[in-house]
Amino acid sequence: MTTALITGSTAGIGAAFARRLAADGHNLVLVARDTKRLQDQATELHDRHGIEAEVLTADLATDPGIEAVAARLADRRSHVDLLVNNAGFGNKGRYLDVSMADELTMLKVHCEAVLRLTSAASEAMRERGRGGVVNVASVAAFVPRGTYGASKAWVVQFTQGAARDLAGSGVRLMALCPGFVRTEFHQRAGMGTDNIPGWMWLDADKLVAAALTDLARGKTLSIPDPRYKALMGLVKVAPRGLLGGVTSRTGRKYGPQ
């Protein structure tokens, strides 16, 4: 049996990955900040699917939290075959309305943690000649939309660049770029969602199924829905000035900064 480590596993996309991978027979290492939620999740997945679910409480906004997860990924005695870097959050407010401390915390979680954990996992996987990493980004990576979009753009560029460097090693890396997904994300950030059109919402379980299919096919970038693929196609040809104005107005209504 293979083992997958999922950060931000107790809710949203992370929880959907945990459900799907457990159902497919993978053992899990579940990572989040809330020990009680992790323990409840581990018990449920073990009882339902008969897999082993290890709990690792860690705050990826801190060096000790990142170091604890990196050490688990580097453990050659109990190796991890798939890493899902899913932990993340959004800040409510426009640039300069959000405190510098909150901006830096976002970059710590979205960029530094992703870099350090991907590196720890990839090094161990390269030694074995197999493994996979899914770094959860966002379609916000492709539009000029403040710190959140910039951090997710970094995730995409880093992941695809690292994938090229590791080509032929047996290690697959993929950036996953969903749109709006029905999770706790917006609620935790204090963002209203009443104005988001119904067609823009994605189902987390379907998203994960599509992402795992893309990973198996060797893709380095996954936009797992035809609607968002079409939108991103339009983004590529839209004038940057027009795009910036539209995304600024849309972001203030619908998304994180």
N, C-alpha and C positions, 0 to 999 in steps of 0.2 A: 504494500500500500504506500502511496505517496503522501507527502505532507505539504500543506499550503499554509502560509502565514498571511494573515489579513489584518491590516491596521484599520482602526475605525470600524471594527467588525460588528458593533452592537446595534447599528441603525443603518437605514438607507441602503445605498449600493453595497457597502461592506457586509451588511447582514444578508443581502441577496446573494452575494458571492459565497458566504458561509453556508447558506441553505443549499445552493446548487452543488457546491463542491462536496459537502457532506453526503448529499443524495447520490453523488457519483462515486462515493466510497473513499474519498480522501480524508486522511487525518488532518486535524486543524490545529494551528496555534492562533488563538484569538487575542488581539491586542486592542486595548482601549483604556480610558482613564477610570472608568467606573467598575470596580471589582465585583460588586454585587450583580450588575447587569451581565458582566462577562461570565460569572459563575452560573447564572440562570441560563444563559445562552448555551454554554458548554454542556450543561446537564440535558437540556432539551435536545440538542443535536446528537448527543451520545445515545440517549434513550430512543430517539426516533430512527436513527440510521446505523447505530452500532459502531460508530467510529470513535477514535480517541480525540478528545478536544482539550488541549492545553490552554491555560489562561495565563496571560502576561499583562499585568497592569503597568501602563507606561504613558507618560505625558510627552508627546513628541514636540512640544514647545519648549522642552528643557533638554539640556545636555545629558543628564542621567537617564532620562527616558529614551532618548535616541540610542545611547550607548547600550542600554539593556536589550533593546530589540536587535541592534547590530550584533551583539554578542551571541544572541540566540541564532541569528542567521548564519553566523560564522562557525557554529558548533559542528564539527566534522563527525561527531559521534551520533548525532541525531539531526540529519540534514533536512533542509527545507527544499522542496522541489519547485514550488511556485510561491512567489511573493506578490501580494496585491497591496500596493501603496495607495490606500484609499482615504486615509485621515485628512481632513481639511475643514475649512469653515469660511464664511464670508463676513465682512464688516459692513454694517449699515452706515451709509453716509458717503458724500463725495470726497474727492481728494482735498486734503487740508482740514476737512471736518472730522476725519478719523485721527485719533492720537497716533503719534509716532510709535509708541510702545505697541499698540495693536497692529500697526502696519508691519513692524519688525517681527512680531509673533507670527503673523501670517506667512512671511517669507521663511521663517524658521521651519514651520510645518510643511509648507508647500514645496520649498526648494531645498533647504539644507537637509532636512530629514529624508527627503526623497533621494538626494544625492548619496548620503551616507548609507542608507539602507540598501539602495540598489547596488552600491559598490560592494557592500559586505556580502550580499546574496550572490552577486555575479561572480565574485572571486571564488567562492566555494563551488558554485555551479560549474564554472569553467574547469576546475580541477576534475570534476566528475564527468564532464563532457555533455551535460544535459541540464535543463532547468528553464524556468520562465519567469518573467517579471512583467506585471501589468501596473503601470503608473496612471492613476486616474487623474485626468486633466479636465477639460471642458471645451465646449465650442466657443466659450468666451476667449479662448486662446487666439482666435483668428480675427478678433475685432479690437479696435482701440478702446478698451474699457477699464482704465485705471489699474490699480494694484492687483486686484484679483485676476483680471485677464492677463496682465503681464506675468504674474507668477505661473499661471497655467500655460502661457506661451513658452516659458522657460522649461516647464515639464515636457512639453512636446518636443522642443528642439533638443534638449538633453537626451531624451529617450531615443529619438530617431538617430542621433549622432552616435550614441553608445551602441545601438543595435548594429550600425554599420561597422563599428570598430570590433564588435564581437562576432561578426558574420563568420560562419564556419566553425565556431567553437562549440556549437550545440546549445548555446544559451540564447533564448528568444526574449526580446524586449518589445513591448508595445505600449503606446500611449492611448488611453481610452478617453474619448471626448464626447460625453453625453450632453444633452440639452437639459431642459427642466425635467426633474424626476420627482415623483411624489415621495419625499423623505422628510426628515426633521430639519433639513438644512435651513430653509427660510425661516421657520419658526424660531430656531435657536439664534438666528441673526436678528430677530425682531422685524423681519420683512413681511409685508402683506403680499398675498398671492391672489387676491380676488380678481384683479384685472388681467391675469395671465390667461390667454385664450385656451380653451380646453384642448385644442388640437396640438398644442405645444408640449403637453405633458407626456412623459414616457413612463412605462411600467418598469420598475427596477429588475424584476425577475426576467423579463424579456430582454432587457438591456444586457444583463449578465450572460444570458444564453448566446446572444449575438456576439458579445465580446470574446467569449471563450472559443467560439467558432472561428472568429478572425485570428485569434492567437494561434490556434491549431493550423491555420492556413499560412502562418508565417508573416502576417501583416505587422507593420510597425506602427500603424495608425488606424484606429478604429473609431468611426462615427456610426454608431449602431442603430441607425434608423433612416429610412428613405427621406423622410421630411427634412431632417437636419442635413443630410447629404445634399439635398437640393438647395437648401438655404446657404450652405457653405460654398456651393458652386457659384451662387449669385454674389457672395461676398468677394470671391476671387476676381470678379470682373467689375465690381462697383468702384467708382472713383473714391480714393481714400478720403478726400474732404467730405464728400457726401456721406460716406460710411461712418466717419467719425461723428458727424452731427446726429445721424439716426441712432447709432448705438449709444450715444450719450443720453439722448432722450429716453430710449428704451430701457437703458440700464437703470435710470433713476426710477422708472416705474416698476420694473420687473426683477432686477438682479442685483447681486452684490457689487461692491466697488473694486 
